[in-house]
Amino acid sequence: MSEANEDKTSGDFREMGLRLAQEVTSFVKKKMDKVSRSGSLRSIKLSFVGHSIGNVIIRTALAEDIMEPYLRHLYTYLSVSGPHLGYLYNSNSLFNSGLWLLKKFKGTQCIHQLTHTDDPDLQNTFLYKLCKQKTLENFKNIILLSSPQDGYVPYHSARIEMCHAAAGDNSKKGKVFLEMLNYCLDQIRAPSCEHRLFMRCDVNFDISTQGRNLNTFIGRAAHIEFLESDVFARFIMWSFSDLFR
């Protein structure tokens, strides 16, 4: 479990990505030194699991120069409700209002980056540039988990796919969204010397026991359930155990 960005997730994604990259390289070097001394080093498989904006931090870390020697060891990437395409199109008006308040009164840099308001030119925004970086191409297995009940992350953004609003948008915003989408999909479809597994999986939670409250109303319940559900944790271990061996 990464600790590099604990209590530090409101700043610039570039800073968070660098901290994670430094933590990962330090960890891998120590493991490699220890194993090489015992003479049992065969191969390295470097896998990542991210939830929510943790996925953006992971991809940012992979774009750091210090990670370059380890990219060939990337194995499985499990993305759990990650806003890979940001919030250019988001139908949750209540959540959008919350994002506006955070930007207005707290000036949270990562929120500006997620909503593409960190630069007047959409093609100069952080997330647009991140999508151009080859952060997915080196993985052998890519699994995108999403939930239509999750109101915190746009469904299409978690699944890296086209959305209806963007499909009918001929403005620059629609063009930029399509470019971001294709940058990501081109990496997933890129030729590889090994077979690449790519899956999109939907998860539907039983949140009826939670009753009608603010969390279920704004879609936060499902977003948090990814972390708190024992059933979901067992599902992950049973379904994808082979991809982490």
TAMO-V723833 format. One record per backbone hydrogen bond with DSSP energy under -0.5 kcal/mol. NH is the residue of the N-H (numbers start at 1). CO is the residue of the C=O. E is the energy in kcal/mol with one decimal. If there is no record, write none. Layout:
<<NH | CO | E> <NH | CO | E>>
This chain:
<<6 | 3 | -1.4> <8 | 5 | -2.4> <15 | 12 | -0.5> <16 | 12 | -2.0> <17 | 13 | -3.0> <18 | 14 | -1.9> <19 | 15 | -2.1> <20 | 16 | -2.1> <21 | 17 | -2.5> <22 | 18 | -2.5> <23 | 19 | -2.0> <24 | 20 | -2.9> <25 | 21 | -2.6> <26 | 22 | -1.9> <27 | 23 | -2.2> <28 | 24 | -2.8> <29 | 25 | -2.4> <30 | 26 | -1.9> <31 | 27 | -2.2> <32 | 28 | -3.1> <33 | 29 | -2.6> <34 | 30 | -2.2> <35 | 31 | -2.6> <36 | 32 | -2.7> <37 | 33 | -1.5> <38 | 34 | -0.8> <38 | 35 | -0.5> <39 | 35 | -0.7> <39 | 36 | -0.5> <40 | 35 | -1.4> <42 | 40 | -0.6> <46 | 73 | -3.0> <47 | 45 | -0.7> <48 | 76 | -2.5> <50 | 78 | -2.3> <52 | 80 | -2.4> <54 | 51 | -2.2> <55 | 52 | -1.9> <57 | 53 | -2.0> <58 | 54 | -2.2> <59 | 55 | -2.3> <60 | 56 | -2.1> <61 | 57 | -2.5> <62 | 58 | -2.2> <63 | 59 | -0.8> <63 | 60 | -0.6> <64 | 61 | -1.6> <67 | 64 | -1.5> <68 | 65 | -1.5> <70 | 67 | -1.9> <71 | 67 | -0.7> <71 | 68 | -1.1> <73 | 70 | -1.7> <74 | 71 | -1.5> <75 | 46 | -2.7> <77 | 141 | -2.5> <78 | 48 | -2.7> <79 | 77 | -0.7> <79 | 143 | -3.0> <80 | 50 | -3.1> <80 | 78 | -0.6> <81 | 79 | -0.7> <81 | 145 | -2.9> <84 | 82 | -2.0> <84 | 157 | -0.9> <86 | 83 | -1.4> <87 | 114 | -2.1> <88 | 85 | -0.7> <93 | 91 | -1.3> <96 | 92 | -2.4> <97 | 93 | -2.0> <98 | 94 | -1.7> <99 | 95 | -2.3> <100 | 96 | -2.3> <101 | 97 | -2.1> <102 | 98 | -2.2> <103 | 99 | -2.2> <104 | 100 | -2.5> <105 | 101 | -2.8> <106 | 101 | -0.6> <106 | 102 | -1.6> <107 | 102 | -1.1> <108 | 102 | -1.0> <109 | 10 | -0.6> <110 | 10 | -0.7> <110 | 11 | -0.6> <111 | 108 | -0.5> <112 | 108 | -1.6> <113 | 109 | -2.1> <114 | 110 | -2.3> <115 | 111 | -1.9> <116 | 113 | -0.8> <117 | 112 | -2.7> <118 | 112 | -0.7> <122 | 120 | -0.7> <124 | 121 | -2.3> <125 | 122 | -1.1> <127 | 113 | -0.5> <129 | 125 | -2.0> <130 | 126 | -2.3> <131 | 127 | -2.0> <132 | 128 | -1.0> <133 | 129 | -0.9> <133 | 130 | -0.8> <135 | 133 | -2.0> <139 | 136 | -1.6> <140 | 75 | -1.6> <141 | 75 | -2.4> <142 | 197 | -3.0> <143 | 77 | -2.7> <144 | 199 | -2.8> <145 | 79 | -3.5> <145 | 143 | -0.6> <146 | 201 | -2.3> <150 | 147 | -1.5> <151 | 149 | -0.7> <151 | 219 | -1.7> <152 | 219 | -0.7> <158 | 154 | -2.0> <159 | 155 | -1.5> <160 | 156 | -0.8> <161 | 156 | -1.8> <167 | 163 | -2.0> <168 | 164 | -1.3> <169 | 166 | -1.5> <170 | 168 | -0.7> <175 | 171 | -1.9> <176 | 172 | -3.0> <177 | 173 | -2.5> <178 | 174 | -2.1> <179 | 175 | -2.1> <180 | 176 | -2.5> <181 | 177 | -2.6> <182 | 178 | -2.5> <183 | 179 | -2.4> <184 | 180 | -2.0> <185 | 181 | -2.7> <186 | 182 | -2.7> <187 | 183 | -1.1> <188 | 184 | -1.7> <189 | 185 | -2.4> <190 | 187 | -0.6> <197 | 140 | -2.6> <197 | 195 | -0.5> <198 | 196 | -0.5> <199 | 142 | -2.5> <201 | 144 | -2.9> <203 | 146 | -2.3> <205 | 203 | -0.5> <207 | 205 | -1.2> <210 | 207 | -1.2> <211 | 208 | -1.3> <213 | 211 | -0.8> <217 | 213 | -2.2> <218 | 214 | -2.4> <219 | 215 | -0.6> <220 | 215 | -1.6> <221 | 215 | -1.8> <223 | 219 | -0.9> <224 | 220 | -2.3> <225 | 221 | -2.0> <226 | 222 | -1.0> <227 | 224 | -1.7> <228 | 224 | -1.7> <229 | 225 | -2.3> <230 | 228 | -0.6> <233 | 229 | -1.9> <234 | 230 | -2.3> <235 | 231 | -2.2> <236 | 232 | -2.3> <237 | 233 | -2.1> <238 | 234 | -2.6> <239 | 235 | -2.6> <240 | 236 | -2.2> <241 | 237 | -0.5> <243 | 240 | -1.1> <244 | 241 | -1.5> <245 | 242 | -1.0>>
